Amino acid sequence: MECLVVGNGIAGCVLTHQLRKRNKNVHMIAKAAPKSSQYAAGILNPTVLKRYTAVWKAHEFHAAAIPFYDNLEKTLAVPMWHALPIHRIFSTAAEQNAWMVAAGQKVLQNFLVPQLGTTSPSTALHAPFGYGLVQQVGRLEVPSLVAATKAALGQNYTNANFDYAQVQWVGDKPHYKGITYDYIFFCEGYNAHHNPFFDLSALIGNKGEMLRIKSHHLPEDAIWKGPLFICPLGAQKFWIGASFDPKNKEASPSEEGKSWLLRQLAKMTSAPFEILSHNSGIRPTTKDRRPLLGKHTTLKRLHLLNGLGTRGVLMAPLLSEWLCDAIFKNSPLPSEVDWQRFAHLDSN
Ligand SMILES: Cc1cc2nc3c(=O)[nH]c(=O)nc-3n(C[C@H](O)[C@H](O)[C@H](O)COP(=O)(O)OP(=O)(O)OC[C@H]3O[C@@H](n4cnc5c(N)ncnc54)[C@H](O)[C@@H]3O)c2cc1C
């Protein structure tokens, strides 16, 4: 069975491996740079650390994600998953109390540790009110996932823009540049606005800016969360971010964005550092904050995997499993993620 995946961000790469596990012959077409995924920290976290709540279906997504990445590492023999705790820095005593209450809730008790960390293990970080520990979380090295997927696909990987106008039809099957496919999966992130098959007005997007820095003073054994995430990347490099801007869809990073990041970082540390890079991406967020999955209303061999929003690493394994099960086992997609909840907007 021939499948074509358009896009090599987190969605396209994870789906590729789900399809390969099911013995499908996968081809991928993607532009050189996976946009949002390229700048993501890769943090896998089923909790919302601003409000001390759990994300939608936190336990289901979490239960699918870590074993998926563990297995993928073994299958591809490429290290990419790093189990790392998150330390949530408190800025007031009231936040400490709210933490202890939240940690007692059933939905959060696997993740939030009730005992507070009172001293900062590094003098470089400002944590006068201590911090709370989030466990069973960590970081996926997204660049390694992308590179390993490309390597696994070999000749089946094409670095190019998918030209929608070149799709022809052989019966009900899409034919693209010499190959007739059983299925095409569009995993284009925010760029799906250019896809003429699906009118994705529900994809609203949210720009995020981030920095990569080098510092000899910051701790490398945990992800720290204050006004920003400080996420260790190894070799004394750190990912710093991110901003959230649903209005600005300008892809390139801005001086204002950089100044904002540096002001937030200064609240967390006075340690000296060197800026290595400053970038931005548009997260594929949606109107109702749920993903967009499933088949086209009339062209049944065209499918979407999009709307991963701010939690692509956490959600991609289970979402892609749901999508594969819907196609190959005829299982119903959960209605909350079926893109057809917005299908009245479909142009075809
Ligand atoms: C600053 C920032 C930090 C983030 N941090 C995290 C984090 O720590 N953890 C987390 O889970 N999520 C994080 N996210 C969100 C995460 O990036 C997204 O959930 C995820 O990357 C979405 O993946 P995707 O594959 O759907 O889209 P994308 O990563 O945008 O990938 C889309 C792909 O489609 C390709 N494409 C599009 N159109 C075409 C075409 N016509 N032809 C060929 N190729 C095409 C693009 O080149 C790209 O490869 C962050 C996002 C940002 C911006």
The ligand as an SDF file (V2000), in Angstrom:
LIG
                    3D

 53 58  0  0  0  0  0  0  0  0999 V2000
    8.6390   28.4740   19.7730 C   0  0  0  0  0  0  0  0  0  0  0  0
    7.8500   27.2100   19.8310 C   0  0  0  0  0  0  0  0  0  0  0  0
    8.0460   26.3150   20.8770 C   0  0  0  0  0  0  0  0  0  0  0  0
    7.3340   25.1330   20.9450 C   0  0  0  0  0  0  0  0  0  0  0  0
    7.6360   24.2360   21.9370 N   0  0  0  0  0  0  0  0  0  0  0  0
    6.9660   23.0610   21.9810 C   0  0  0  0  0  0  0  0  0  0  0  0
    7.3190   22.0750   22.9610 C   0  0  0  0  0  0  0  0  0  0  0  0
    8.2280   22.2590   23.7510 O   0  0  0  0  0  0  0  0  0  0  0  0
    6.6020   20.9160   22.9680 N   0  0  0  0  0  0  0  0  0  0  0  0
    5.5960   20.6650   22.0630 C   0  0  0  0  0  0  0  0  0  0  0  0
    4.9890   19.6100   22.1200 O   0  0  0  0  0  0  0  0  0  0  0  0
    5.2740   21.5690   21.1200 N   0  0  0  0  0  0  0  0  0  0  0  0
    5.9330   22.7540   21.0680 C   0  0  0  0  0  0  0  0  0  0  0  0
    5.6240   23.6590   20.0990 N   0  0  0  0  0  0  0  0  0  0  0  0
    4.5130   23.3400   19.2080 C   0  0  0  0  0  0  0  0  0  0  0  0
    4.9850   22.3750   18.1300 C   0  0  0  0  0  0  0  0  0  0  0  0
    6.0060   23.0030   17.4230 O   0  0  0  0  0  0  0  0  0  0  0  0
    3.8320   21.9610   17.2350 C   0  0  0  0  0  0  0  0  0  0  0  0
    2.8250   21.3200   17.9780 O   0  0  0  0  0  0  0  0  0  0  0  0
    4.3130   20.9740   16.1700 C   0  0  0  0  0  0  0  0  0  0  0  0
    5.5810   21.3070   15.7290 O   0  0  0  0  0  0  0  0  0  0  0  0
    3.3970   20.9230   14.9870 C   0  0  0  0  0  0  0  0  0  0  0  0
    3.9580   20.0210   14.0920 O   0  0  0  0  0  0  0  0  0  0  0  0
    3.4140   19.8520   12.6140 P   0  0  0  0  0  0  0  0  0  0  0  0
    4.1840   18.7450   12.0160 O   0  0  0  0  0  0  0  0  0  0  0  0
    1.9250   19.7630   12.6400 O   0  0  0  0  0  0  0  0  0  0  0  0
    3.7240   21.2580   11.8950 O   0  0  0  0  0  0  0  0  0  0  0  0
    5.1180   21.8780   11.4070 P   0  0  0  0  0  0  0  0  0  0  0  0
    6.1960   21.6060   12.3560 O   0  0  0  0  0  0  0  0  0  0  0  0
    4.8470   23.2980   11.0810 O   0  0  0  0  0  0  0  0  0  0  0  0
    5.4650   21.0840   10.1050 O   0  0  0  0  0  0  0  0  0  0  0  0
    4.7820   21.2640    8.8980 C   0  0  0  0  0  0  0  0  0  0  0  0
    5.5850   20.6230    7.8090 C   0  0  0  0  0  0  0  0  0  0  0  0
    4.8800   20.6800    6.5730 O   0  0  0  0  0  0  0  0  0  0  0  0
    5.7530   21.1080    5.5490 C   0  0  0  0  0  0  0  0  0  0  0  0
    4.9340   21.6740    4.5080 N   0  0  0  0  0  0  0  0  0  0  0  0
    3.8920   22.5180    4.6360 C   0  0  0  0  0  0  0  0  0  0  0  0
    3.3580   22.7780    3.4120 N   0  0  0  0  0  0  0  0  0  0  0  0
    4.0720   22.0640    2.5140 C   0  0  0  0  0  0  0  0  0  0  0  0
    4.0080   21.8850    1.1000 C   0  0  0  0  0  0  0  0  0  0  0  0
    3.0970   22.4770    0.3580 N   0  0  0  0  0  0  0  0  0  0  0  0
    4.9240   21.0890    0.5040 N   0  0  0  0  0  0  0  0  0  0  0  0
    5.8390   20.4320    1.2370 C   0  0  0  0  0  0  0  0  0  0  0  0
    5.9450   20.5550    2.5870 N   0  0  0  0  0  0  0  0  0  0  0  0
    5.0660   21.3520    3.2050 C   0  0  0  0  0  0  0  0  0  0  0  0
    6.6920   22.0890    6.2800 C   0  0  0  0  0  0  0  0  0  0  0  0
    7.8700   22.3020    5.5610 O   0  0  0  0  0  0  0  0  0  0  0  0
    6.9170   21.2970    7.5370 C   0  0  0  0  0  0  0  0  0  0  0  0
    7.8570   20.2870    7.2710 O   0  0  0  0  0  0  0  0  0  0  0  0
    6.3440   24.8460   19.9830 C   0  0  0  0  0  0  0  0  0  0  0  0
    6.1420   25.7290   18.9330 C   0  0  0  0  0  0  0  0  0  0  0  0
    6.8800   26.8950   18.8490 C   0  0  0  0  0  0  0  0  0  0  0  0
    6.6670   27.8320   17.6890 C   0  0  0  0  0  0  0  0  0  0  0  0
  1  2  1  0
  2  3  1  0
  2 52  2  0
  3  4  2  0
  4  5  1  0
  4 50  1  0
  5  6  2  0
  6  7  1  0
  6 13  1  0
  7  8  2  0
  7  9  1  0
  9 10  1  0
 10 11  2  0
 10 12  1  0
 12 13  2  0
 13 14  1  0
 14 15  1  0
 14 50  1  0
 15 16  1  0
 16 17  1  0
 16 18  1  0
 18 19  1  0
 18 20  1  0
 20 21  1  0
 20 22  1  0
 22 23  1  0
 23 24  1  0
 24 25  2  0
 24 26  1  0
 24 27  1  0
 27 28  1  0
 28 29  2  0
 28 30  1  0
 28 31  1  0
 31 32  1  0
 32 33  1  0
 33 34  1  0
 33 48  1  0
 34 35  1  0
 35 36  1  0
 35 46  1  0
 36 37  1  0
 36 45  1  0
 37 38  2  0
 38 39  1  0
 39 40  1  0
 39 45  2  0
 40 41  1  0
 40 42  2  0
 42 43  1  0
 43 44  2  0
 44 45  1  0
 46 47  1  0
 46 48  1  0
 48 49  1  0
 50 51  2  0
 51 52  1  0
 52 53  1  0
M  END
$$$$
